[in-house]
Amino acid sequence: MNAELEYSIMQHHAAELRRAAADQRRVREARKGNRSERRHRSVLARLIAS
């Protein structure tokens, strides 16, 4: 395998890893956001039910 081809494969793989990391970050942030919303809704539901 010549050096240029190997370099382009490495670049492509690095870009895939960056995309995967960004996706995981988005999922983690979305889960954090959903947890806080659920917490607020449950508190609000308790107040309304009382």
Backbone hydrogen bonds, N-H to C=O, Kabsch-Sander energy under -0.5 kcal/mol:
donor,donor_aa,acceptor,acceptor_aa,energy
6,E,2,N,-2.2
7,Y,3,A,-2.6
8,S,4,E,-2.3
9,I,5,L,-2.3
10,M,6,E,-2.4
11,Q,7,Y,-2.3
12,H,8,S,-2.3
13,H,9,I,-2.6
14,A,10,M,-2.5
15,A,11,Q,-2.3
16,E,12,H,-2.2
17,L,13,H,-2.3
18,R,14,A,-2.2
19,R,15,A,-2.3
20,A,16,E,-2.4
21,A,17,L,-2.3
22,A,18,R,-2.3
23,D,19,R,-2.4
24,Q,20,A,-2.4
25,R,21,A,-2.4
26,R,22,A,-2.4
27,V,23,D,-2.3
28,R,24,Q,-2.7
29,E,25,R,-2.7
30,A,26,R,-2.4
31,R,27,V,-2.5
32,K,28,R,-2.2
33,G,29,E,-2.3
34,N,30,A,-2.4
35,R,31,R,-2.1
36,S,32,K,-1.8
37,E,33,G,-1.9
38,R,34,N,-2.6
39,R,35,R,-2.3
40,H,36,S,-2.2
41,R,37,E,-2.7
42,S,38,R,-2.6
43,V,39,R,-2.0
44,L,40,H,-2.6
45,A,41,R,-2.8
46,R,42,S,-2.0
47,L,43,V,-2.1
48,I,44,L,-2.4
49,A,45,A,-2.4
50,S,46,R,-1.5
